Amino acid sequence: MKTKRKLSHKHFRYLTKKEFKDPLYAIADFCRSICSLSGYKKDIKEIIYTSNASPHKRKPIEISNLLFSWRQLVKHIELLYVLSHRKVDWTVHPDATYHKQTFNLHAHWVHDETLYNGAYLNFERLKLAEMRDIGIFIKKFFNFKSLREWYRTMDEISETFFEEYSLSDLFDYADDQAKIFKYLEKIADTIFLIYATRAREHIFKYHIKEFALEKYLEKEASEAGNEASEQAPSAAENPASDETDDDA
């Protein structure tokens, strides 16, 4: 009977030990420090366009930017693979709130007041079922292609940056290129939804100082205190509380 090989960061191309050990931290760091959701969508679209466009000479800086975005995309595929092997409950309840976040799963958005001084994350590519449980998409993603197959596909995509052919010109991808690109386009929404529903709560619990989020907890504590003070009955409203029993 075969036993499953234990995952190690050595099995991945780009993940560091820290990213492998704490993928939620890596996702939070990307979403808060490296790229916005709209910017990441733009980067992925540029990869897809370049892989499918007529060949033309590109400036070194254009190739450099493409390869940076490509590598980040491969790393996120690796992170999704790691998370797919961890026991994560992806279920999101419509009334869930994590430190002043507002969820509207039916409208496919989440508002995060701590991100860029307040940001709406719009998940245009995800289905409602995937919004409520992103594990559904992650499972589909790796059922469509294994991690090794995704490595091969992404390598082929990167080669089109330099060659005079598109991905669809290759026999292996002639029939499923559109499906490949559709999956890749959904990664941006997937990473930011994981940030909003899991990674954000994780860093508030374990890495609050590293992300300089203390002020938001202090603000919430202050607001909670003010609310409690407003709701508490005053002596004038409850005079019996100050009366003594003269018959004692």
Salt bridges, closest charged atoms under 4 A:
GLU19 OE2 - LYS75 NZ 2.99
ASP22 OD1 - HIS202 NE2 2.98
ASP22 OD2 - HIS207 NE2 3.16
ASP112 OD1 - ARG200 NH2 2.95
GLU113 OE1 - LYS219 NZ 3.94
GLU124 OE1 - LYS41 NZ 3.02
GLU130 OE2 - LYS140 NZ 3.98
GLU130 OE1 - LYS186 NZ 2.86
ASP155 OD2 - ARG13 NH2 2.72
ASP172 OD2 - ARG152 NH2 2.60
GLU185 OE2 - ARG125 NH2 3.36
ASP189 OD1 - LYS41 NZ 3.17
GLU201 OE2 - LYS205 NZ 3.83
GLU210 OE2 - HIS207 ND1 2.88
GLU220 OE1 - HIS99 ND1 3.57
GLU223 OE1 - LYS100 NZ 3.30
